[in-house]
Amino acid sequence: MKPFFFSTGRDDTLAAPGSLLHSVQYTPWLSLQRATLVLARVHLLSGLFAALTLLWVLIDVAVFPRDVWFELTGLRLLAALAYVLLRQYPGRLRATGQAQIALVLFIAIPLVFFAAATPLIQDLPLAPLGQVVAATYAYLPFIAIACLAIFPLTALEGLLFTIPALGAHLIVAVVYPNPGAWAQLSVAWLMVLIALIATVSARLQLQYMSALMQRTSHDPLTGAYNRETGAELLDIQFHIANRQGAPLALAFLDIDNFKSINDRYGHETGDAVLRDLTGVLADTLRAGDTLVRWGGEEFLIILPNTDCDTARHVLERLYERGLGLRPDGQPLTVSTGVSELGNDRADTIQELIEHADRRMYQAKRAGKNRFVVCGNTSAQNELQTNH
């Protein structure tokens, strides 16, 4: 049986080689967790870099002329302020684009500082110690690139973040040439090598993270999302639907007479039934639907952008196909209740779940092997299958 992953009913592995090149193939759950980690590390490093940027003022004062270190101090104050503001940058889980913006700003700050500081210290007559300190300013693009190794990034993202750093170095070398300008080409080559190493490190982090998230977010028996992860995904969809005014349906499934399977044939056979049912659901549900093992023989299906009528068509297709067989050869059946955010006027996720749960029990009381959908409560919405 193929595991069921978010947004697809096929075997859509989180760590597929192609998906490590870009983030398009990643599940919303992994993208969410990755964004959270990126924001946390940006916040941590921004605080550290703000402190180091200010402390370096003491070194500038010791080696540069007064007018130079005065201007450099102004630039450092601006850079430190930028880091402090970035440290306070909000990290709402439902706005994963914020992580990308935060990382772009984090990489941009040292590059802008590098471009602004270089003309101030270029060709200054300095003592040997001052020359060493001045040379450290040329390392800022290297620092920006090296920082990429700290974040879980795809190979494509690593490349995109490397281009600005490399470009800043080459532009400064052209605009402010010196007798060793041609040596800047070898420096650029060294920068490319560092970028490759940082990108490989970032890519391995992402690969490890995707494998770890697969183990911790999915039910080991069925491959569906576990309840904890499913609740968080439902929370995300709930807030998206409320923000966009979009429909959101929830289907609550319970296997009919499942206890009798465990009692008569044993728990191993019951586990096989659960795995087979999950496989059928994975192959039948639409791309974008989310399957969650809510507990025992209960499953939750999150149906984004789905109203009551569309949810009924989804379940009709599922019931007409059939859900597999019980160990005795009889058809496996489920009772299902469906709720919808707008129709049920649910103010909370718990209310939305309770509406679906209540309709599931209505299906049980009506004879099982059927579903009760939100909206019109006529008999047409209580489908007795022919299996």
C-alpha positions as a Python dict, from the first residue, in 0.01 Angstrom:
ca = {
    (1, 'M'): (0, 0, 0),
    (2, 'K'): (138, 340, -89),
    (3, 'P'): (153, 597, 189),
    (4, 'F'): (-85, 888, 161),
    (5, 'F'): (74, 1231, 167),
    (6, 'F'): (-79, 1574, 176),
    (7, 'S'): (-194, 1714, -159),
    (8, 'T'): (-185, 1388, -350),
    (9, 'G'): (-321, 1037, -350),
    (10, 'R'): (-3, 895, -497),
    (11, 'D'): (338, 803, -362),
    (12, 'D'): (467, 1157, -334),
    (13, 'T'): (779, 1120, -125),
    (14, 'L'): (895, 1421, 71),
    (15, 'A'): (1259, 1366, -19),
    (16, 'A'): (1242, 1291, -389),
    (17, 'P'): (1566, 1394, -566),
    (18, 'G'): (1389, 1639, -793),
    (19, 'S'): (1215, 1809, -500),
    (20, 'L'): (1551, 1892, -346),
    (21, 'L'): (1616, 2129, -636),
    (22, 'H'): (1315, 2347, -562),
    (23, 'S'): (1032, 2369, -310),
    (24, 'V'): (733, 2336, -543),
    (25, 'Q'): (691, 1962, -481),
    (26, 'Y'): (706, 1989, -104),
    (27, 'T'): (394, 1933, 98),
    (28, 'P'): (241, 2234, 274),
    (29, 'W'): (318, 2063, 606),
    (30, 'L'): (690, 2037, 532),
    (31, 'S'): (697, 2389, 386),
    (32, 'L'): (535, 2517, 705),
    (33, 'Q'): (787, 2346, 931),
    (34, 'R'): (1077, 2457, 715),
    (35, 'A'): (957, 2818, 722),
    (36, 'T'): (926, 2802, 1100),
    (37, 'L'): (1285, 2676, 1131),
    (38, 'V'): (1421, 2936, 889),
    (39, 'L'): (1252, 3218, 1078),
    (40, 'A'): (1382, 3091, 1412),
    (41, 'R'): (1739, 3080, 1283),
    (42, 'V'): (1711, 3422, 1118),
    (43, 'H'): (1593, 3565, 1449),
    (44, 'L'): (1877, 3400, 1641),
    (45, 'L'): (2152, 3504, 1399),
    (46, 'S'): (2014, 3857, 1363),
    (47, 'G'): (2051, 3914, 1734),
    (48, 'L'): (2406, 3775, 1728),
    (49, 'F'): (2510, 3979, 1424),
    (50, 'A'): (2362, 4299, 1569),
    (51, 'A'): (2585, 4262, 1874),
    (52, 'L'): (2896, 4175, 1671),
    (53, 'T'): (2837, 4464, 1431),
    (54, 'L'): (2835, 4713, 1718),
    (55, 'L'): (3134, 4559, 1898),
    (56, 'W'): (3344, 4592, 1583),
    (57, 'V'): (3321, 4971, 1620),
    (58, 'L'): (3596, 4948, 1884),
    (59, 'I'): (3830, 4789, 1628),
    (60, 'D'): (3747, 5051, 1364),
    (61, 'V'): (3824, 5330, 1613),
    (62, 'A'): (4161, 5175, 1690),
    (63, 'V'): (4291, 5141, 1331),
    (64, 'F'): (4114, 5395, 1106),
    (65, 'P'): (4137, 5774, 1087),
    (66, 'R'): (3871, 5965, 1276),
    (67, 'D'): (3667, 6071, 974),
    (68, 'V'): (3668, 5713, 837),
    (69, 'W'): (3572, 5532, 1154),
    (70, 'F'): (3305, 5797, 1219),
    (71, 'E'): (3135, 5718, 888),
    (72, 'L'): (3184, 5345, 938),
    (73, 'T'): (3022, 5374, 1280),
    (74, 'G'): (2718, 5533, 1117),
    (75, 'L'): (2694, 5245, 872),
    (76, 'R'): (2734, 4995, 1155),
    (77, 'L'): (2457, 5158, 1356),
    (78, 'L'): (2227, 5132, 1055),
    (79, 'A'): (2324, 4767, 998),
    (80, 'A'): (2274, 4684, 1367),
    (81, 'L'): (1935, 4855, 1361),
    (82, 'A'): (1840, 4651, 1053),
    (83, 'Y'): (1938, 4331, 1236),
    (84, 'V'): (1739, 4434, 1544),
    (85, 'L'): (1432, 4504, 1332),
    (86, 'L'): (1478, 4171, 1154),
    (87, 'R'): (1509, 4007, 1493),
    (88, 'Q'): (1160, 4139, 1569),
    (89, 'Y'): (1026, 4037, 1227),
    (90, 'P'): (695, 3853, 1286),
    (91, 'G'): (689, 3482, 1218),
    (92, 'R'): (328, 3379, 1177),
    (93, 'L'): (304, 3014, 1085),
    (94, 'R'): (36, 3075, 824),
    (95, 'A'): (247, 3318, 623),
    (96, 'T'): (531, 3096, 505),
    (97, 'G'): (639, 3362, 256),
    (98, 'Q'): (762, 3562, 553),
    (99, 'A'): (1047, 3314, 598),
    (100, 'Q'): (1166, 3378, 244),
    (101, 'I'): (1150, 3755, 293),
    (102, 'A'): (1333, 3731, 626),
    (103, 'L'): (1613, 3523, 473),
    (104, 'V'): (1651, 3762, 179),
    (105, 'L'): (1684, 4055, 419),
    (106, 'F'): (1928, 3866, 638),
    (107, 'I'): (2157, 3796, 341),
    (108, 'A'): (2114, 4149, 201),
    (109, 'I'): (2226, 4340, 512),
    (110, 'P'): (2597, 4241, 503),
    (111, 'L'): (2608, 4284, 124),
    (112, 'V'): (2471, 4639, 142),
    (113, 'F'): (2708, 4719, 426),
    (114, 'F'): (2998, 4578, 221),
    (115, 'A'): (2911, 4792, -81),
    (116, 'A'): (2877, 5108, 131),
    (117, 'A'): (3190, 5055, 342),
    (118, 'T'): (3434, 4962, 63),
    (119, 'P'): (3476, 5315, -84),
    (120, 'L'): (3548, 5451, 264),
    (121, 'I'): (3848, 5226, 329),
    (122, 'Q'): (3970, 5178, -28),
    (123, 'D'): (4335, 5291, -79),
    (124, 'L'): (4373, 5427, 273),
    (125, 'P'): (4736, 5460, 393),
    (126, 'L'): (4717, 5226, 689),
    (127, 'A'): (4956, 5056, 925),
    (128, 'P'): (4991, 4676, 886),
    (129, 'L'): (4725, 4613, 1152),
    (130, 'G'): (4490, 4857, 981),
    (131, 'Q'): (4545, 4681, 648),
    (132, 'V'): (4448, 4352, 807),
    (133, 'V'): (4131, 4502, 952),
    (134, 'A'): (4045, 4666, 619),
    (135, 'A'): (4093, 4333, 443),
    (136, 'T'): (3831, 4173, 670),
    (137, 'Y'): (3564, 4391, 510),
    (138, 'A'): (3617, 4199, 186),
    (139, 'Y'): (3504, 3883, 366),
    (140, 'L'): (3146, 4004, 416),
    (141, 'P'): (3016, 3840, 93),
    (142, 'F'): (3186, 3517, 206),
    (143, 'I'): (3007, 3540, 541),
    (144, 'A'): (2674, 3590, 366),
    (145, 'I'): (2732, 3278, 156),
    (146, 'A'): (2862, 3070, 447),
    (147, 'C'): (2546, 3149, 642),
    (148, 'L'): (2344, 2957, 382),
    (149, 'A'): (2477, 2633, 533),
    (150, 'I'): (2278, 2707, 848),
    (151, 'F'): (1940, 2692, 672),
    (152, 'P'): (1750, 2400, 515),
    (153, 'L'): (1748, 2509, 151),
    (154, 'T'): (1709, 2346, -188),
    (155, 'A'): (1995, 2351, -439),
    (156, 'L'): (1811, 2610, -647),
    (157, 'E'): (1759, 2836, -347),
    (158, 'G'): (2127, 2806, -259),
    (159, 'L'): (2216, 2917, -611),
    (160, 'L'): (1976, 3210, -605),
    (161, 'F'): (2116, 3337, -275),
    (162, 'T'): (2474, 3297, -400),
    (163, 'I'): (2428, 3517, -707),
    (164, 'P'): (2377, 3847, -515),
    (165, 'A'): (2682, 3785, -295),
    (166, 'L'): (2900, 3697, -592),
    (167, 'G'): (2762, 3991, -786),
    (168, 'A'): (2832, 4235, -501),
    (169, 'H'): (3192, 4116, -484),
    (170, 'L'): (3250, 4150, -860),
    (171, 'I'): (3077, 4487, -889),
    (172, 'V'): (3286, 4634, -607),
    (173, 'A'): (3601, 4489, -766),
    (174, 'V'): (3518, 4660, -1095),
    (175, 'V'): (3402, 4993, -953),
    (176, 'Y'): (3693, 5020, -708),
    (177, 'P'): (3983, 4850, -885),
    (178, 'N'): (4326, 4808, -730),
    (179, 'P'): (4661, 4674, -859),
    (180, 'G'): (4552, 4323, -768),
    (181, 'A'): (4216, 4347, -939),
    (182, 'W'): (4273, 4039, -1153),
    (183, 'A'): (4326, 3844, -833),
    (184, 'Q'): (3957, 3909, -763),
    (185, 'L'): (3875, 3640, -1019),
    (186, 'S'): (4049, 3379, -807),
    (187, 'V'): (3867, 3518, -504),
    (188, 'A'): (3540, 3483, -692),
    (189, 'W'): (3627, 3122, -772),
    (190, 'L'): (3692, 3060, -403),
    (191, 'M'): (3354, 3215, -328),
    (192, 'V'): (3188, 2975, -572),
    (193, 'L'): (3354, 2678, -399),
    (194, 'I'): (3234, 2799, -60),
    (195, 'A'): (2886, 2846, -206),
    (196, 'L'): (2885, 2487, -335),
    (197, 'I'): (2985, 2354, 7),
    (198, 'A'): (2723, 2570, 182),
    (199, 'T'): (2453, 2462, -65),
    (200, 'V'): (2534, 2094, -18),
    (201, 'S'): (2514, 2142, 359),
    (202, 'A'): (2182, 2325, 330),
    (203, 'R'): (2047, 2058, 97),
    (204, 'L'): (2146, 1776, 335),
    (205, 'Q'): (1973, 1962, 617),
    (206, 'L'): (1657, 1978, 410),
    (207, 'Q'): (1680, 1611, 319),
    (208, 'Y'): (1724, 1512, 684),
    (209, 'M'): (1441, 1741, 787),
    (210, 'S'): (1204, 1595, 528),
    (211, 'A'): (1283, 1240, 640),
    (212, 'L'): (1236, 1336, 1004),
    (213, 'M'): (908, 1509, 934),
    (214, 'Q'): (786, 1201, 748),
    (215, 'R'): (847, 985, 1053),
    (216, 'T'): (697, 1224, 1306),
    (217, 'S'): (395, 1353, 1113),
    (218, 'H'): (251, 1029, 972),
    (219, 'D'): (81, 734, 1130),
    (220, 'P'): (330, 444, 1105),
    (221, 'L'): (59, 186, 1038),
    (222, 'T'): (-142, 349, 760),
    (223, 'G'): (82, 627, 626),
    (224, 'A'): (-195, 885, 677),
    (225, 'Y'): (-122, 1195, 880),
    (226, 'N'): (-140, 1134, 1253),
    (227, 'R'): (-390, 1321, 1469),
    (228, 'E'): (-149, 1583, 1602),
    (229, 'T'): (-29, 1681, 1256),
    (230, 'G'): (-378, 1658, 1111),
    (231, 'A'): (-508, 1897, 1376),
    (232, 'E'): (-241, 2149, 1284),
    (233, 'L'): (-312, 2114, 912),
    (234, 'L'): (-682, 2160, 980),
    (235, 'D'): (-600, 2473, 1178),
    (236, 'I'): (-409, 2609, 878),
    (237, 'Q'): (-692, 2533, 633),
    (238, 'F'): (-948, 2674, 875),
    (239, 'H'): (-769, 3009, 894),
    (240, 'I'): (-707, 3018, 518),
    (241, 'A'): (-1077, 2952, 449),
    (242, 'N'): (-1184, 3223, 693),
    (243, 'R'): (-938, 3473, 551),
    (244, 'Q'): (-1035, 3406, 188),
    (245, 'G'): (-1403, 3342, 245),
    (246, 'A'): (-1362, 3000, 83),
    (247, 'P'): (-1558, 2683, 164),
    (248, 'L'): (-1399, 2411, 376),
    (249, 'A'): (-1557, 2070, 426),
    (250, 'L'): (-1468, 1800, 676),
    (251, 'A'): (-1559, 1432, 644),
    (252, 'F'): (-1551, 1212, 955),
    (253, 'L'): (-1532, 838, 873),
    (254, 'D'): (-1575, 545, 1107),
    (255, 'I'): (-1541, 180, 995),
    (256, 'D'): (-1859, -14, 1063),
    (257, 'N'): (-1832, -304, 1309),
    (258, 'F'): (-1452, -284, 1319),
    (259, 'K'): (-1432, -424, 1671),
    (260, 'S'): (-1575, -753, 1550),
    (261, 'I'): (-1282, -787, 1306),
    (262, 'N'): (-1028, -752, 1587),
    (263, 'D'): (-1225, -981, 1817),
    (264, 'R'): (-1271, -1258, 1561),
    (265, 'Y'): (-958, -1240, 1346),
    (266, 'G'): (-703, -1064, 1566),
    (267, 'H'): (-540, -722, 1564),
    (268, 'E'): (-296, -806, 1284),
    (269, 'T'): (-588, -866, 1051),
    (270, 'G'): (-750, -547, 1175),
    (271, 'D'): (-429, -357, 1098),
    (272, 'A'): (-431, -499, 745),
    (273, 'V'): (-789, -376, 698),
    (274, 'L'): (-686, -26, 809),
    (275, 'R'): (-392, -23, 567),
    (276, 'D'): (-609, -143, 279),
    (277, 'L'): (-874, 119, 350),
    (278, 'T'): (-611, 393, 360),
    (279, 'G'): (-484, 278, 20),
    (280, 'V'): (-833, 299, -129),
    (281, 'L'): (-885, 646, 14),
    (282, 'A'): (-544, 760, -114),
    (283, 'D'): (-627, 647, -465),
    (284, 'T'): (-977, 796, -466),
    (285, 'L'): (-947, 1136, -299),
    (286, 'R'): (-856, 1446, -496),
    (287, 'A'): (-522, 1618, -504),
    (288, 'G'): (-529, 1871, -222),
    (289, 'D'): (-746, 1659, 10),
    (290, 'T'): (-585, 1557, 339),
    (291, 'L'): (-632, 1220, 504),
    (292, 'V'): (-581, 1195, 881),
    (293, 'R'): (-602, 890, 1102),
    (294, 'W'): (-794, 1049, 1386),
    (295, 'G'): (-783, 748, 1614),
    (296, 'G'): (-845, 373, 1604),
    (297, 'E'): (-1080, 309, 1313),
    (298, 'E'): (-1171, 677, 1268),
    (299, 'F'): (-1041, 891, 982),
    (300, 'L'): (-1076, 1260, 906),
    (301, 'I'): (-1067, 1396, 551),
    (302, 'I'): (-999, 1769, 509),
    (303, 'L'): (-1157, 1898, 187),
    (304, 'P'): (-1037, 2252, 106),
    (305, 'N'): (-1241, 2472, -129),
    (306, 'T'): (-1526, 2222, -105),
    (307, 'D'): (-1890, 2301, -32),
    (308, 'C'): (-2156, 2054, 80),
    (309, 'D'): (-2264, 1952, -271),
    (310, 'T'): (-1908, 1892, -389),
    (311, 'A'): (-1832, 1693, -74),
    (312, 'R'): (-2137, 1476, -147),
    (313, 'H'): (-2006, 1404, -498),
    (314, 'V'): (-1665, 1312, -355),
    (315, 'L'): (-1822, 1065, -114),
    (316, 'E'): (-2057, 924, -374),
    (317, 'R'): (-1758, 840, -590),
    (318, 'L'): (-1582, 683, -294),
    (319, 'Y'): (-1880, 471, -187),
    (320, 'E'): (-1959, 362, -542),
    (321, 'R'): (-1602, 241, -591),
    (322, 'G'): (-1610, 36, -273),
    (323, 'L'): (-1374, 34, 23),
    (324, 'G'): (-1240, -319, 7),
    (325, 'L'): (-1338, -640, 182),
    (326, 'R'): (-1365, -762, 538),
    (327, 'P'): (-1177, -1080, 632),
    (328, 'D'): (-1495, -1283, 578),
    (329, 'G'): (-1525, -1159, 219),
    (330, 'Q'): (-1807, -917, 289),
    (331, 'P'): (-1771, -555, 174),
    (332, 'L'): (-1598, -322, 414),
    (333, 'T'): (-1825, -26, 492),
    (334, 'V'): (-1794, 305, 674),
    (335, 'S'): (-2031, 561, 820),
    (336, 'T'): (-1946, 920, 739),
    (337, 'G'): (-2057, 1264, 852),
    (338, 'V'): (-1972, 1581, 663),
    (339, 'S'): (-1962, 1939, 791),
    (340, 'E'): (-1881, 2262, 608),
    (341, 'L'): (-1747, 2586, 752),
    (342, 'G'): (-1995, 2831, 601),
    (343, 'N'): (-2300, 2605, 602),
    (344, 'D'): (-2257, 2512, 969),
    (345, 'R'): (-2143, 2861, 1068),
    (346, 'A'): (-1864, 2709, 1270),
    (347, 'D'): (-1670, 2967, 1468),
    (348, 'T'): (-1406, 2720, 1581),
    (349, 'I'): (-1237, 2408, 1452),
    (350, 'Q'): (-1389, 2210, 1736),
    (351, 'E'): (-1738, 2308, 1625),
    (352, 'L'): (-1661, 2201, 1269),
    (353, 'I'): (-1540, 1860, 1392),
    (354, 'E'): (-1839, 1819, 1622),
    (355, 'H'): (-2084, 1881, 1336),
    (356, 'A'): (-1913, 1612, 1125),
    (357, 'D'): (-1895, 1374, 1421),
    (358, 'R'): (-2264, 1418, 1499),
    (359, 'R'): (-2362, 1344, 1138),
    (360, 'M'): (-2140, 1038, 1139),
    (361, 'Y'): (-2342, 903, 1434),
    (362, 'Q'): (-2661, 988, 1245),
    (363, 'A'): (-2536, 764, 966),
    (364, 'K'): (-2468, 489, 1222),
    (365, 'R'): (-2815, 513, 1367),
    (366, 'A'): (-2969, 517, 1020),
    (367, 'G'): (-2824, 173, 945),
    (368, 'K'): (-2451, 232, 878),
    (369, 'N'): (-2282, 203, 536),
    (370, 'R'): (-2390, 555, 439),
    (371, 'F'): (-2303, 919, 477),
    (372, 'V'): (-2488, 1225, 601),
    (373, 'V'): (-2383, 1552, 440),
    (374, 'C'): (-2428, 1909, 558),
    (375, 'G'): (-2680, 2139, 395),
    (376, 'N'): (-3001, 1974, 274),
    (377, 'T'): (-3091, 1704, 527),
    (378, 'S'): (-3336, 1523, 302),
    (379, 'A'): (-3312, 1151, 239),
    (380, 'Q'): (-3118, 1220, -79),
    (381, 'N'): (-2820, 1311, 135),
    (382, 'E'): (-2827, 983, 318),
    (383, 'L'): (-2687, 743, 60),
    (384, 'Q'): (-2727, 371, 118),
    (385, 'T'): (-2473, 198, -103),
    (386, 'N'): (-2541, -118, -297),
    (387, 'H'): (-2240, -305, -159),
}
